[in-house]
């Protein structure tokens, strides 16, 4: 076996309530959340194909700019069709326009951040912090006990973002057989193509992306 140990997920304990979570997150996160509140960002949770389409629009544009292939819209719709009671789409709006969206999955007592993006031009309003905070409050209000921030490459920007919430890092170890000579994280293996991908037309990335994405760990 070859094992890759470059990823962790972050799990936040919700059992002590919202006030406890607020006090235990970093000051940086609290400041960013307040920035979103002062900017009149609005939060909502929807369960519909329309909400998934809105999420997908934000997600595909953001991933193209980052140079990352995405799954197809059918991929996300099929998850919803198969597990209709376990999919939640949280959305942040500014003046009725969706600027951030998360595709959330519920499993037992845990709300899991599966996929998500914010429009780059609105990052100054701190929608990432705002949407995660309100999703956490939503989970608390619906009796869930944990919020899973999803996997991140160790020491990446996302990794550092998630550890500021008072969450606990849980190592994710991927083992492969038969073994290969090298096993590199995706950003090292595919990073050289990111700049090229980011320059492709959006519609092209939507068509080609799902065919490429299935080969990326």
C-alpha positions in Angstrom: 0.0 0.0 0.0 1.0 3.6 -0.5 -0.6 6.0 1.9 -1.1 9.8 1.6 -1.3 11.7 4.8 -1.6 15.2 3.5 -5.2 15.9 4.4 -7.3 16.6 7.5 -10.9 17.5 8.1 -12.0 19.7 11.0 -14.9 18.8 13.3 -16.6 21.4 15.5 -18.4 20.2 18.6 -21.9 21.8 18.8 -23.1 20.2 22.0 -22.3 23.2 24.2 -24.3 25.6 22.2 -23.8 28.7 20.0 -22.5 31.0 22.8 -19.8 28.5 23.7 -18.7 28.2 20.0 -18.7 32.0 19.6 -16.4 32.4 22.7 -14.0 29.7 21.6 -13.4 30.8 18.0 -10.6 33.2 17.1 -11.1 36.9 17.3 -10.3 37.1 13.5 -13.4 34.9 12.8 -15.7 36.9 15.0 -14.6 40.2 13.4 -15.2 38.8 9.9 -18.7 37.6 10.9 -19.5 41.0 12.2 -18.3 42.5 9.0 -20.9 40.4 7.1 -23.6 41.4 9.5 -22.8 45.1 9.2 -22.8 44.7 5.4 -26.4 43.5 5.6 -25.7 40.0 4.3 -28.8 37.7 4.5 -28.7 34.0 5.2 -31.1 31.3 4.1 -31.4 27.5 3.8 -33.3 25.9 0.9 -34.0 22.4 -0.2 -34.7 22.5 -4.0 -33.3 22.0 -7.4 -33.4 25.7 -7.9 -31.2 26.3 -4.9 -28.7 23.7 -6.2 -28.6 25.5 -9.6 -27.9 28.7 -7.8 -25.1 27.1 -5.8 -23.7 25.6 -9.0 -23.5 28.9 -10.8 -21.4 30.4 -8.0 -19.4 27.2 -7.6 -18.4 26.8 -11.2 -17.4 30.4 -11.7 -15.2 30.4 -8.6 -13.6 27.0 -9.4 -12.8 28.2 -12.9 -11.0 31.2 -11.5 -9.1 28.9 -9.2 -8.2 26.6 -12.1 -10.1 23.6 -10.6 -12.4 21.2 -12.6 -15.8 20.7 -11.1 -18.5 17.9 -11.0 -21.5 18.2 -13.2 -24.8 19.7 -12.1 -26.3 16.2 -12.5 -23.9 15.0 -9.9 -25.3 17.4 -7.3 -28.9 16.9 -8.4 -28.5 13.1 -8.1 -27.3 13.3 -4.6 -30.3 15.4 -3.7 -32.7 13.0 -5.5 -31.1 10.0 -3.6 -30.9 11.6 -0.2 -33.6 14.4 -0.3 -33.8 14.6 3.5 -30.0 14.9 4.0 -29.1 17.7 1.6 -29.2 21.4 2.6 -28.2 24.4 0.5 -27.2 27.5 2.5 -27.0 30.7 0.6 -25.9 34.2 1.5 -27.4 37.2 -0.4 -26.5 40.8 -0.8 -29.3 42.9 -2.1 -31.1 39.7 -3.2 -28.2 38.5 -5.2 -26.6 35.2 -4.2 -22.9 35.7 -3.4 -22.1 32.6 -1.5 -23.5 29.1 -1.2 -22.7 25.8 0.5 -23.8 22.3 -0.4 -24.3 20.6 3.0 -24.9 17.0 3.8 -26.4 15.6 7.0 -25.2 12.3 8.4 -26.6 11.1 11.7 -25.8 13.9 14.2 -23.4 15.8 11.8 -23.8 18.6 9.3 -21.1 18.2 6.7 -19.7 21.0 4.5 -19.4 19.1 1.2 -18.8 21.9 -1.4 -19.1 25.6 -1.5 -17.9 28.9 -3.0 -18.2 32.6 -2.7 -18.1 35.1 -5.5 -14.6 36.6 -5.6 -15.8 40.1 -6.2 -17.7 40.1 -2.9 -15.0 38.6 -0.6 -14.6 42.0 1.0 -17.9 41.4 2.8 -16.5 38.2 4.4 -19.3 35.9 3.1 -17.2 32.8 3.8 -17.2 33.4 7.6 -20.8 34.6 7.6 -22.2 31.6 5.8 -20.3 29.0 7.9 -21.3 30.8 11.1 -25.0 30.8 10.1 -24.8 27.2 8.9 -23.4 26.3 12.3 -26.2 28.1 14.0 -28.7 26.3 11.8 -27.2 23.0 12.8 -27.4 23.9 16.5 -31.0 25.0 16.1 -31.9 21.6 14.5 -30.4 19.4 17.2 -27.2 18.4 15.4 -24.1 17.8 17.5 -21.2 18.3 15.1 -20.3 20.5 12.1 -17.7 19.0 9.8 -15.8 21.6 7.8 -14.6 19.1 5.2 -11.2 18.1 4.1 -8.3 20.4 3.5 -4.7 20.0 2.5 -2.5 20.4 5.6 -1.2 23.9 6.0 -3.2 25.3 3.1 -5.2 28.5 3.3 -8.4 26.5 3.8 -6.8 24.5 6.6 -5.8 27.6 8.5 -9.3 29.1 7.9 -11.0 26.1 9.5 -8.7 25.7 12.5 -9.6 29.2 13.7 -13.2 28.1 14.6 -12.2 26.1 17.6 -12.6 22.8 15.7 -10.5 19.7 16.0 -8.3 18.5 13.2 -9.0 14.8 12.2 -6.3 13.3 9.9 -7.5 11.7 6.7 -5.3 9.0 5.4 -5.7 7.6 1.9 -4.1 4.3 1.1 -3.8 2.9 -2.5 -3.1 -0.5 -3.9 -1.2 -1.4 -6.0 1.4 1.1 -4.8 2.8 3.8 -7.0 6.2 5.3 -7.1 4.9 8.7 -6.1 1.7 9.9 -4.6 1.4 13.7 -4.5 -1.4 16.0 -3.3 -3.6 17.3 -6.2 -2.3 20.8 -6.0 1.2 19.5 -6.8 0.1 16.9 -9.3 -2.2 19.2 -11.3 -1.2 22.7 -10.2 0.7 23.3 -13.5 -2.6 23.1 -15.4 -4.5 25.5 -13.1 -3.5 28.7 -14.9 -4.5 27.2 -18.3 -7.8 26.0 -16.9 -8.6 29.4 -15.4 -8.3 31.0 -18.9 -10.8 28.6 -20.5 -14.4 29.9 -21.2 -16.8 29.1 -18.4 -19.1 27.0 -20.5 -16.1 24.9 -21.7 -15.1 24.1 -18.1 -18.7 23.1 -17.3 -18.6 20.6 -20.2 -15.0 19.2 -19.8 -14.7 19.6 -16.1 -16.8 16.6 -15.0 -14.8 14.4 -17.4 -11.6 15.5 -15.8 -12.8 15.7 -12.2 -13.5 12.0 -11.8 -9.8 11.3 -12.1 -8.8 13.8 -9.4 -8.6 12.5 -5.8 
